[in-house]
Amino acid sequence: MKRLLKEPLLHFVLLGAAIFAVYGLASKRTLDAPDQIVVTQGQIERLAAGFARTWQRPPTDEELEGLIQDYIREEVYSREALDLGLDRDDTIIRRRLRQKMEFVSEDIASQTEPTEDDLRTYLTEHPEAFRVERRFTFGHVYLNPERRGENLDRDAALLLAQLNQAGSDSGDSALGDPFLLEHKFEAVPASEVAAQFGESFTAQLGELPTGLWQGPVESGFGFHLIFIGERTEGRVPGLEEVRDAVHREWANVKRLNANELFYQEFLKRYAVTIERPMTPGADPKLAAAITE
């Protein structure tokens, strides 16, 4: 029983039931006294606070009275517009009302804080969302196939021998052909390497040994002689490394689940009929089957 009382979903259901109850009472009061408008002290204080935030000073008595009268005017027009059904075909109003209803469910979901076990379980069930990418530290010398032509293989072999004999990890960009990008990259994520040089190039970097000039390796630009100084393999980090990110994702999932649960509960109150257009040439007798 103690474990059940700590279950976040139970809290959500109870709070949701309370909101539905308050909604029902409010609806009943509206039906009992549809022509009564009460401007409470709390509403007056909110009007004054809103004025102060905008103008950096409290309103005068005259200004406050104007705010109250404007609030009453807005309330009258709002009620009359709803009675006339003016909200029904207004996309902006419908979207705003939907948004406010979703805010209600999100407020409930945000009141539940995850436990350590909740976060650890979420990380275990969604490891790829938090995986640390493989990273490469490498230098390269570019060989332009259009410029080198049929001498490409010969030039590559000569340059490889020269580079490895020198024992430099950065190479000399003057040995190769002009290149628009950098000639040395430090701890670059695999996704960034792929975005600049291509997936095939990145895959080959993952197979080459470190500490030696080798190649040529083909990219979308042409060919490259490569020196890999360091390669850090991808991994799933521990919770202590990504706690904030896991917490954000956990909370977002709870928010989406809360919205869906609220929607499904509201949907139960309605009988939904979808009158789908018939396919040209279809048998009219199938109309009943098309309508859901």
C-alpha positions as a Python dict, from the first residue, in 0.01 Angstrom:
ca = {
    (1, 'M'): (0, 0, 0),
    (2, 'K'): (288, 238, 82),
    (3, 'R'): (439, 176, -260),
    (4, 'L'): (101, 241, -426),
    (5, 'L'): (60, 572, -240),
    (6, 'K'): (399, 686, -374),
    (7, 'E'): (309, 602, -734),
    (8, 'P'): (308, 926, -946),
    (9, 'L'): (26, 799, -1169),
    (10, 'L'): (-203, 766, -865),
    (11, 'H'): (-129, 1128, -771),
    (12, 'F'): (-210, 1234, -1125),
    (13, 'V'): (-543, 1048, -1129),
    (14, 'L'): (-648, 1193, -792),
    (15, 'L'): (-555, 1547, -892),
    (16, 'G'): (-728, 1501, -1225),
    (17, 'A'): (-1044, 1384, -1050),
    (18, 'A'): (-1030, 1692, -828),
    (19, 'I'): (-1004, 1920, -1132),
    (20, 'F'): (-1299, 1747, -1298),
    (21, 'A'): (-1501, 1795, -978),
    (22, 'V'): (-1416, 2165, -958),
    (23, 'Y'): (-1496, 2201, -1328),
    (24, 'G'): (-1836, 2043, -1268),
    (25, 'L'): (-1915, 2273, -976),
    (26, 'A'): (-1806, 2578, -1172),
    (27, 'S'): (-2026, 2476, -1464),
    (28, 'K'): (-2321, 2429, -1230),
    (29, 'R'): (-2271, 2771, -1073),
    (30, 'T'): (-2258, 2928, -1420),
    (31, 'L'): (-2587, 2764, -1514),
    (32, 'D'): (-2751, 2866, -1185),
    (33, 'A'): (-2651, 3233, -1216),
    (34, 'P'): (-2561, 3307, -1579),
    (35, 'D'): (-2613, 3685, -1547),
    (36, 'Q'): (-2404, 3743, -1235),
    (37, 'I'): (-2055, 3893, -1264),
    (38, 'V'): (-1851, 3911, -945),
    (39, 'V'): (-1524, 4105, -944),
    (40, 'T'): (-1340, 3966, -642),
    (41, 'Q'): (-1073, 4141, -437),
    (42, 'G'): (-822, 3892, -573),
    (43, 'Q'): (-909, 3984, -932),
    (44, 'I'): (-873, 4355, -851),
    (45, 'E'): (-531, 4291, -700),
    (46, 'R'): (-424, 4102, -1014),
    (47, 'L'): (-541, 4390, -1232),
    (48, 'A'): (-341, 4635, -1022),
    (49, 'A'): (-34, 4409, -1025),
    (50, 'G'): (-52, 4378, -1403),
    (51, 'F'): (-69, 4755, -1438),
    (52, 'A'): (231, 4796, -1204),
    (53, 'R'): (440, 4548, -1403),
    (54, 'T'): (372, 4741, -1722),
    (55, 'W'): (407, 5098, -1596),
    (56, 'Q'): (645, 5045, -1301),
    (57, 'R'): (404, 5216, -1061),
    (58, 'P'): (70, 5135, -894),
    (59, 'P'): (-247, 5264, -1064),
    (60, 'T'): (-430, 5569, -935),
    (61, 'D'): (-785, 5525, -806),
    (62, 'E'): (-920, 5650, -1138),
    (63, 'E'): (-695, 5414, -1336),
    (64, 'L'): (-789, 5120, -1117),
    (65, 'E'): (-1158, 5193, -1166),
    (66, 'G'): (-1095, 5199, -1542),
    (67, 'L'): (-925, 4860, -1521),
    (68, 'I'): (-1222, 4718, -1331),
    (69, 'Q'): (-1473, 4854, -1580),
    (70, 'D'): (-1266, 4718, -1869),
    (71, 'Y'): (-1257, 4377, -1701),
    (72, 'I'): (-1636, 4382, -1666),
    (73, 'R'): (-1675, 4485, -2032),
    (74, 'E'): (-1445, 4200, -2138),
    (75, 'E'): (-1641, 3952, -1925),
    (76, 'V'): (-1975, 4066, -2072),
    (77, 'Y'): (-1852, 4044, -2429),
    (78, 'S'): (-1685, 3709, -2366),
    (79, 'R'): (-2001, 3554, -2224),
    (80, 'E'): (-2219, 3695, -2500),
    (81, 'A'): (-1975, 3573, -2767),
    (82, 'L'): (-1978, 3223, -2615),
    (83, 'D'): (-2359, 3224, -2603),
    (84, 'L'): (-2364, 3313, -2973),
    (85, 'G'): (-2112, 3037, -3047),
    (86, 'L'): (-1862, 3280, -3195),
    (87, 'D'): (-1577, 3071, -3058),
    (88, 'R'): (-1674, 2758, -3249),
    (89, 'D'): (-1534, 2847, -3589),
    (90, 'D'): (-1239, 3057, -3471),
    (91, 'T'): (-920, 2855, -3514),
    (92, 'I'): (-713, 3087, -3296),
    (93, 'I'): (-958, 3068, -3005),
    (94, 'R'): (-992, 2691, -3035),
    (95, 'R'): (-615, 2646, -3031),
    (96, 'R'): (-579, 2877, -2732),
    (97, 'L'): (-847, 2686, -2538),
    (98, 'R'): (-678, 2357, -2622),
    (99, 'Q'): (-346, 2500, -2507),
    (100, 'K'): (-492, 2612, -2175),
    (101, 'M'): (-642, 2268, -2114),
    (102, 'E'): (-304, 2110, -2186),
    (103, 'F'): (-146, 2351, -1938),
    (104, 'V'): (-379, 2210, -1672),
    (105, 'S'): (-252, 1856, -1722),
    (106, 'E'): (109, 1975, -1747),
    (107, 'D'): (78, 2156, -1414),
    (108, 'I'): (-33, 1831, -1254),
    (109, 'A'): (247, 1632, -1413),
    (110, 'S'): (509, 1889, -1306),
    (111, 'Q'): (418, 1841, -941),
    (112, 'T'): (569, 1492, -946),
    (113, 'E'): (945, 1477, -897),
    (114, 'P'): (1131, 1163, -1013),
    (115, 'T'): (1315, 944, -767),
    (116, 'E'): (1671, 826, -822),
    (117, 'D'): (1533, 490, -935),
    (118, 'D'): (1297, 663, -1183),
    (119, 'L'): (1588, 843, -1351),
    (120, 'R'): (1813, 539, -1350),
    (121, 'T'): (1538, 326, -1503),
    (122, 'Y'): (1468, 587, -1771),
    (123, 'L'): (1837, 601, -1864),
    (124, 'T'): (1852, 221, -1881),
    (125, 'E'): (1545, 204, -2106),
    (126, 'H'): (1660, 488, -2338),
    (127, 'P'): (2040, 457, -2359),
    (128, 'E'): (2071, 584, -2718),
    (129, 'A'): (1914, 918, -2626),
    (130, 'F'): (2210, 995, -2398),
    (131, 'R'): (2494, 809, -2566),
    (132, 'V'): (2822, 997, -2585),
    (133, 'E'): (2939, 996, -2948),
    (134, 'R'): (3264, 852, -3075),
    (135, 'R'): (3516, 1134, -3122),
    (136, 'F'): (3817, 1174, -3348),
    (137, 'T'): (4133, 1380, -3322),
    (138, 'F'): (4298, 1368, -3663),
    (139, 'G'): (4500, 1554, -3922),
    (140, 'H'): (4481, 1515, -4300),
    (141, 'V'): (4650, 1613, -4623),
    (142, 'Y'): (4411, 1665, -4914),
    (143, 'L'): (4466, 1524, -5263),
    (144, 'N'): (4248, 1670, -5538),
    (145, 'P'): (4165, 1387, -5787),
    (146, 'E'): (4099, 1637, -6068),
    (147, 'R'): (4437, 1797, -6020),
    (148, 'R'): (4633, 1475, -5961),
    (149, 'G'): (4460, 1268, -6228),
    (150, 'E'): (4623, 932, -6299),
    (151, 'N'): (4919, 1023, -6076),
    (152, 'L'): (4702, 1016, -5763),
    (153, 'D'): (4814, 674, -5636),
    (154, 'R'): (5180, 749, -5702),
    (155, 'D'): (5163, 1089, -5532),
    (156, 'A'): (4978, 941, -5234),
    (157, 'A'): (5244, 672, -5184),
    (158, 'L'): (5527, 926, -5201),
    (159, 'L'): (5356, 1163, -4959),
    (160, 'L'): (5278, 881, -4715),
    (161, 'A'): (5642, 780, -4703),
    (162, 'Q'): (5748, 1141, -4654),
    (163, 'L'): (5496, 1206, -4377),
    (164, 'N'): (5570, 888, -4182),
    (165, 'Q'): (5942, 947, -4210),
    (166, 'A'): (5900, 1296, -4065),
    (167, 'G'): (5691, 1147, -3782),
    (168, 'S'): (5465, 1452, -3759),
    (169, 'D'): (5107, 1412, -3644),
    (170, 'S'): (4986, 1729, -3815),
    (171, 'G'): (5154, 1703, -4154),
    (172, 'D'): (5223, 1993, -4381),
    (173, 'S'): (4918, 2125, -4564),
    (174, 'A'): (5153, 2263, -4833),
    (175, 'L'): (5233, 1903, -4930),
    (176, 'G'): (4878, 1851, -5045),
    (177, 'D'): (4630, 2049, -5248),
    (178, 'P'): (4435, 2358, -5131),
    (179, 'F'): (4139, 2268, -4907),
    (180, 'L'): (3857, 2487, -4777),
    (181, 'L'): (3821, 2320, -4435),
    (182, 'E'): (4069, 2281, -4151),
    (183, 'H'): (4362, 2038, -4174),
    (184, 'K'): (4348, 1933, -3808),
    (185, 'F'): (4048, 1841, -3595),
    (186, 'E'): (4042, 1801, -3216),
    (187, 'A'): (3797, 1562, -3045),
    (188, 'V'): (3531, 1610, -3313),
    (189, 'P'): (3207, 1405, -3272),
    (190, 'A'): (3148, 1142, -3538),
    (191, 'S'): (2826, 1314, -3646),
    (192, 'E'): (3013, 1636, -3719),
    (193, 'V'): (3283, 1451, -3915),
    (194, 'A'): (3010, 1279, -4117),
    (195, 'A'): (2836, 1610, -4184),
    (196, 'Q'): (3157, 1758, -4330),
    (197, 'F'): (3326, 1459, -4495),
    (198, 'G'): (3051, 1198, -4538),
    (199, 'E'): (2940, 876, -4368),
    (200, 'S'): (3183, 652, -4560),
    (201, 'F'): (3480, 868, -4464),
    (202, 'T'): (3375, 860, -4096),
    (203, 'A'): (3330, 483, -4103),
    (204, 'Q'): (3683, 441, -4239),
    (205, 'L'): (3823, 662, -3962),
    (206, 'G'): (3670, 417, -3719),
    (207, 'E'): (3874, 130, -3865),
    (208, 'L'): (4217, 292, -3909),
    (209, 'P'): (4488, 247, -3643),
    (210, 'T'): (4615, 551, -3453),
    (211, 'G'): (4960, 707, -3462),
    (212, 'L'): (5038, 646, -3830),
    (213, 'W'): (4982, 829, -4158),
    (214, 'Q'): (4769, 615, -4390),
    (215, 'G'): (4532, 632, -4681),
    (216, 'P'): (4426, 762, -4916),
    (217, 'V'): (4074, 776, -4766),
    (218, 'E'): (3796, 899, -4993),
    (219, 'S'): (3547, 1169, -4895),
    (220, 'G'): (3297, 1382, -5082),
    (221, 'F'): (3581, 1623, -5163),
    (222, 'G'): (3831, 1373, -5298),
    (223, 'F'): (4108, 1181, -5118),
    (224, 'H'): (4294, 1236, -4792),
    (225, 'L'): (4602, 1105, -4616),
    (226, 'I'): (4500, 1061, -4253),
    (227, 'F'): (4682, 1067, -3918),
    (228, 'I'): (4454, 968, -3627),
    (229, 'G'): (4600, 1099, -3304),
    (230, 'E'): (4321, 976, -3077),
    (231, 'R'): (3988, 802, -3109),
    (232, 'T'): (3742, 798, -2818),
    (233, 'E'): (3479, 529, -2848),
    (234, 'G'): (3111, 604, -2792),
    (235, 'R'): (2952, 496, -2465),
    (236, 'V'): (2644, 526, -2250),
    (237, 'P'): (2732, 765, -1963),
    (238, 'G'): (2648, 708, -1600),
    (239, 'L'): (2349, 884, -1448),
    (240, 'E'): (2572, 1125, -1255),
    (241, 'E'): (2705, 1260, -1587),
    (242, 'V'): (2370, 1326, -1752),
    (243, 'R'): (2132, 1367, -1461),
    (244, 'D'): (1991, 1702, -1578),
    (245, 'A'): (1932, 1575, -1932),
    (246, 'V'): (1764, 1257, -1806),
    (247, 'H'): (1548, 1462, -1570),
    (248, 'R'): (1435, 1688, -1858),
    (249, 'E'): (1349, 1393, -2081),
    (250, 'W'): (1170, 1210, -1799),
    (251, 'A'): (963, 1521, -1720),
    (252, 'N'): (880, 1574, -2088),
    (253, 'V'): (755, 1216, -2123),
    (254, 'K'): (542, 1257, -1810),
    (255, 'R'): (401, 1579, -1952),
    (256, 'L'): (309, 1413, -2283),
    (257, 'N'): (157, 1115, -2101),
    (258, 'A'): (-45, 1347, -1878),
    (259, 'N'): (-182, 1533, -2180),
    (260, 'E'): (-277, 1209, -2349),
    (261, 'L'): (-444, 1071, -2035),
    (262, 'F'): (-645, 1391, -1992),
    (263, 'Y'): (-749, 1383, -2356),
    (264, 'Q'): (-858, 1022, -2342),
    (265, 'E'): (-1068, 1090, -2031),
    (266, 'F'): (-1239, 1386, -2197),
    (267, 'L'): (-1287, 1188, -2519),
    (268, 'K'): (-1497, 931, -2331),
    (269, 'R'): (-1767, 1196, -2289),
    (270, 'Y'): (-1826, 1221, -2664),
    (271, 'A'): (-1962, 1002, -2939),
    (272, 'V'): (-1739, 1080, -3237),
    (273, 'T'): (-1868, 1043, -3592),
    (274, 'I'): (-1633, 1090, -3887),
    (275, 'E'): (-1812, 1133, -4219),
    (276, 'R'): (-1540, 1044, -4465),
    (277, 'P'): (-1577, 1139, -4834),
    (278, 'M'): (-1657, 846, -5060),
    (279, 'T'): (-1415, 738, -5328),
    (280, 'P'): (-1542, 842, -5676),
    (281, 'G'): (-1737, 555, -5831),
    (282, 'A'): (-1790, 375, -5501),
    (283, 'D'): (-2120, 206, -5420),
    (284, 'P'): (-2345, 450, -5225),
    (285, 'K'): (-2458, 155, -5012),
    (286, 'L'): (-2110, 155, -4860),
    (287, 'A'): (-2166, 500, -4705),
    (288, 'A'): (-2266, 350, -4375),
    (289, 'A'): (-1947, 149, -4363),
    (290, 'I'): (-1740, 458, -4440),
    (291, 'T'): (-1898, 660, -4161),
    (292, 'E'): (-1743, 581, -3824),
}
